[in-house]
Amino acid sequence: MATTSETGHAINVNKFLDLINFCKGFGTQYQPSKVSIQIPALENTYQQAKEAIDEIIRQNTAYSIAINQRALLFKDNRTLSTRLINAFEMTDAPDATKKDVKGFNRKIQGKRASAVKDPKSMVDGVATEVPKTISSSQTSFNQQVEHLKALVALLESEPSYVPNEIELKVSTLKNLISQQNSANEQVSAAYTVLSNARLMRDQVLYGEGTNLYNTSLDIKKYIKAVFGASSPAYKQVSKISITASKKR
């Protein structure tokens, strides 16, 4: 789903097309000497901007798919971890090892050994209510994989851990870990491509020098100079508001 800011960029591109159509409508009266605001250049700028927006949509979709696929792989981690410690309780492992297994289960569950007294966290200078601090809950996807790896290593080290259930076997768990690692890598790769696409979009629309935003200002200046500030022609284009990115 597009964010409000992403939608704003697309609106800017659509408004730029409106500007181009007005310029074409002026016919031979629109004859700027500046190449960047001549009709062919305007159409090229619009095409580049449109392609940049379309690429964002494609990469945002790919990123969302990667996120959703990863969520499916991780959704049963907590339930699985609980089953594993219960199965491990039935082994001949020393109490110390069982305690270690429970410790990794607690991390997978996102629980602390002791409660957090201050439930507030500062986000961009604003106090925000959170159930647990991010660093202590350790529930990020990468950390979950590491905790599960450590848990499985303990299970594998115990000779008496020989469950009959396929989903609890060490080989099955290692395969799950491999899939989860791959899912994390795919999400990271998809995010990188999306981020680069956004950088390209920002350059085409708002970057230094000739860009969609600056060009829209030049169009209005030219029409104002040619037709006059109080002319119907200038009033047409002056109403078309293309906003600058807040990052500029």
C-alpha positions as CSV (number, residue, x, y, z in Angstrom):
1,M,0.0,0.0,0.0
2,A,1.4,3.4,-0.9
3,T,2.1,5.8,1.9
4,T,0.7,9.4,2.0
5,S,4.2,10.7,1.0
6,E,4.5,8.2,-1.9
7,T,1.0,9.3,-3.1
8,G,2.1,12.9,-3.0
9,H,5.0,12.2,-5.4
10,A,2.6,10.6,-7.9
11,I,0.3,13.6,-7.6
12,N,3.2,15.9,-8.4
13,V,3.9,13.9,-11.5
14,N,0.2,14.1,-12.6
15,K,0.1,17.8,-12.0
16,F,3.3,18.2,-14.1
17,L,1.4,16.5,-17.0
18,D,-1.4,19.1,-16.6
19,L,1.2,21.8,-17.0
20,I,2.5,20.2,-20.1
21,N,-1.0,20.0,-21.6
22,F,-1.6,23.7,-20.9
23,C,1.7,24.6,-22.5
24,K,0.7,22.6,-25.6
25,G,-2.7,24.3,-25.6
26,F,-1.0,27.7,-26.0
27,G,0.2,26.6,-29.4
28,T,2.7,28.9,-31.1
29,Q,2.4,31.4,-28.2
30,Y,4.5,29.0,-26.1
31,Q,8.0,29.3,-27.6
32,P,10.6,29.4,-24.8
33,S,14.2,29.6,-25.7
34,K,15.2,27.7,-22.6
35,V,15.6,24.1,-23.8
36,S,14.5,22.5,-20.5
37,I,11.0,23.9,-20.7
38,Q,10.5,23.3,-24.4
39,I,7.8,20.7,-25.1
40,P,10.1,17.8,-26.0
41,A,12.1,18.3,-22.9
42,L,9.0,18.6,-20.7
43,E,7.7,15.3,-22.1
44,N,11.1,13.7,-21.4
45,T,11.1,14.9,-17.9
46,Y,7.5,13.7,-17.4
47,Q,8.4,10.2,-18.8
48,Q,11.4,9.9,-16.5
49,A,9.3,10.9,-13.5
50,K,6.5,8.5,-14.4
51,E,9.0,5.6,-14.8
52,A,10.5,6.5,-11.5
53,I,7.1,6.4,-9.8
54,D,6.2,3.1,-11.5
55,E,9.5,1.6,-10.4
56,I,8.7,2.5,-6.8
57,I,5.3,0.7,-7.1
58,R,7.0,-2.4,-8.5
59,Q,9.7,-2.5,-5.9
60,N,7.4,-1.7,-3.0
61,T,5.2,-4.6,-4.1
62,A,8.3,-6.9,-4.2
63,Y,9.3,-5.7,-0.7
64,S,5.8,-6.3,0.7
65,I,5.8,-9.8,-0.8
66,A,9.2,-10.6,0.8
67,I,7.9,-9.2,4.2
68,N,4.7,-11.3,4.0
69,Q,6.6,-14.5,3.0
70,R,9.0,-14.0,5.9
71,A,6.2,-13.5,8.4
72,L,4.7,-16.8,7.4
73,L,8.0,-18.6,8.1
74,F,8.4,-16.9,11.5
75,K,4.8,-16.9,12.7
76,D,5.0,-20.2,14.6
77,N,8.4,-19.7,16.2
78,R,7.1,-19.0,19.7
79,T,4.8,-22.0,19.7
80,L,7.5,-24.2,18.3
81,S,10.0,-23.0,20.9
82,T,7.6,-23.9,23.7
83,R,7.1,-27.4,22.3
84,L,10.9,-27.8,22.1
85,I,11.5,-27.0,25.7
86,N,8.7,-29.3,26.8
87,A,10.2,-32.1,24.7
88,F,13.7,-31.4,26.1
89,E,12.3,-31.7,29.6
90,M,11.8,-35.4,28.9
91,T,15.5,-36.0,28.1
92,D,18.3,-37.0,30.5
93,A,20.1,-33.6,30.0
94,P,21.6,-32.0,33.0
95,D,19.5,-29.3,34.8
96,A,22.0,-26.7,33.7
97,T,21.5,-27.5,30.1
98,K,17.7,-27.5,30.5
99,K,18.0,-24.1,32.1
100,D,20.0,-22.8,29.1
101,V,17.3,-24.1,26.8
102,K,14.7,-22.3,28.8
103,G,16.8,-19.2,28.5
104,F,16.8,-19.2,24.7
105,N,13.1,-20.0,24.7
106,R,12.5,-16.9,26.9
107,K,14.4,-14.8,24.3
108,I,12.4,-16.2,21.4
109,Q,9.2,-15.4,23.4
110,G,10.5,-11.9,23.8
111,K,10.5,-12.1,27.6
112,R,12.9,-10.6,30.1
113,A,14.4,-12.3,33.1
114,S,13.2,-9.3,35.1
115,A,10.5,-6.7,34.3
116,V,11.2,-3.3,32.8
117,K,10.4,-0.6,35.3
118,D,10.2,2.3,32.8
119,P,7.8,1.5,29.9
120,K,8.6,4.7,28.0
121,S,11.0,4.9,25.1
122,M,12.2,8.1,23.3
123,V,11.4,8.1,19.6
124,D,12.5,11.2,17.8
125,G,12.5,13.1,21.1
126,V,9.0,12.0,22.0
127,A,8.3,9.6,24.9
128,T,6.4,6.6,23.5
129,E,4.8,3.8,25.5
130,V,6.3,0.4,24.7
131,P,5.7,-2.9,26.5
132,K,9.4,-3.7,26.5
133,T,12.5,-2.1,25.2
134,I,13.6,-3.2,21.8
135,S,17.1,-4.2,22.9
136,S,15.8,-6.3,25.8
137,S,12.9,-8.1,24.0
138,Q,15.3,-9.2,21.2
139,T,12.4,-10.1,18.9
140,S,13.8,-8.8,15.6
141,F,13.8,-11.4,12.9
142,N,17.6,-11.7,12.7
143,Q,17.8,-12.2,16.5
144,Q,15.1,-14.8,16.5
145,V,17.1,-16.8,14.0
146,E,20.2,-16.6,16.2
147,H,18.3,-17.6,19.3
148,L,16.7,-20.5,17.5
149,K,20.2,-21.6,16.2
150,A,21.5,-21.6,19.7
151,L,18.5,-23.5,21.0
152,V,18.9,-26.1,18.3
153,A,22.6,-26.4,19.0
154,L,21.8,-27.3,22.6
155,L,19.2,-29.9,21.5
156,E,21.7,-31.4,19.1
157,S,24.3,-31.7,21.8
158,E,22.1,-33.9,24.0
159,P,22.2,-37.6,22.9
160,S,18.9,-38.3,24.6
161,Y,17.0,-35.8,22.6
162,V,15.5,-38.1,19.9
163,P,11.9,-36.9,19.3
164,N,9.7,-39.0,17.0
165,E,7.8,-35.9,15.8
166,I,9.2,-34.7,12.5
167,E,8.7,-31.0,13.3
168,L,10.8,-31.4,16.5
169,K,13.7,-33.2,14.9
170,V,17.0,-31.3,14.7
171,S,17.2,-31.8,10.9
172,T,13.8,-30.2,10.5
173,L,14.7,-27.3,12.7
174,K,18.0,-26.7,10.8
175,N,16.0,-26.6,7.5
176,L,13.6,-24.1,9.1
177,I,16.6,-21.9,10.2
178,S,18.0,-22.0,6.7
179,Q,14.7,-20.9,5.2
180,Q,14.4,-18.1,7.8
181,N,17.9,-16.9,7.1
182,S,17.1,-16.8,3.4
183,A,13.9,-14.9,4.1
184,N,15.8,-12.3,6.1
185,E,18.3,-11.9,3.2
186,Q,15.5,-11.6,0.7
187,V,13.8,-8.8,2.7
188,S,17.1,-7.0,3.1
189,A,17.8,-7.2,-0.7
190,A,14.3,-6.1,-1.6
191,Y,14.5,-3.1,0.8
192,T,17.9,-2.1,-0.7
193,V,16.4,-2.1,-4.2
194,L,13.3,-0.1,-3.0
195,S,15.5,2.4,-1.2
196,N,17.6,2.9,-4.3
197,A,14.5,3.4,-6.4
198,R,13.4,6.1,-4.0
199,L,16.7,7.9,-4.3
200,M,16.3,7.9,-8.1
201,R,12.7,9.2,-7.8
202,D,13.9,12.0,-5.5
203,Q,16.7,12.9,-8.0
204,V,14.3,13.1,-10.9
205,L,11.6,15.0,-9.1
206,Y,13.6,17.2,-6.7
207,G,17.3,16.7,-7.2
208,E,19.9,19.4,-7.8
209,G,19.7,21.3,-11.1
210,T,17.1,20.4,-13.7
211,N,14.2,18.4,-12.1
212,L,10.5,18.2,-12.3
213,Y,9.9,20.6,-9.4
214,N,12.4,23.3,-10.7
215,T,11.1,22.9,-14.2
216,S,7.5,23.5,-13.1
217,L,8.6,26.8,-11.6
218,D,10.4,27.8,-14.8
219,I,7.3,27.1,-16.8
220,K,5.2,29.4,-14.6
221,K,7.9,32.1,-14.8
222,Y,8.0,31.9,-18.5
223,I,4.2,32.1,-18.9
224,K,4.0,34.9,-16.5
225,A,6.6,36.8,-18.5
226,V,4.9,36.1,-21.8
227,F,1.2,36.6,-20.9
228,G,1.4,38.8,-17.8
229,A,0.7,38.1,-14.1
230,S,-3.0,38.9,-14.4
231,S,-3.6,37.0,-17.7
232,P,-6.0,34.0,-17.8
233,A,-3.1,31.9,-19.1
234,Y,-1.0,32.5,-16.1
235,K,-3.9,32.1,-13.7
236,Q,-4.4,28.6,-15.3
237,V,-0.9,27.4,-14.5
238,S,-0.5,29.2,-11.2
239,K,-3.2,27.1,-9.7
240,I,-1.3,24.0,-10.4
241,S,0.7,23.4,-7.2
242,I,3.6,21.1,-7.4
243,T,5.1,20.7,-3.9
244,A,8.8,20.4,-3.1
245,S,10.0,17.4,-1.2
246,K,10.5,18.1,2.5
247,K,14.0,16.5,2.1
248,R,15.2,19.2,-0.2
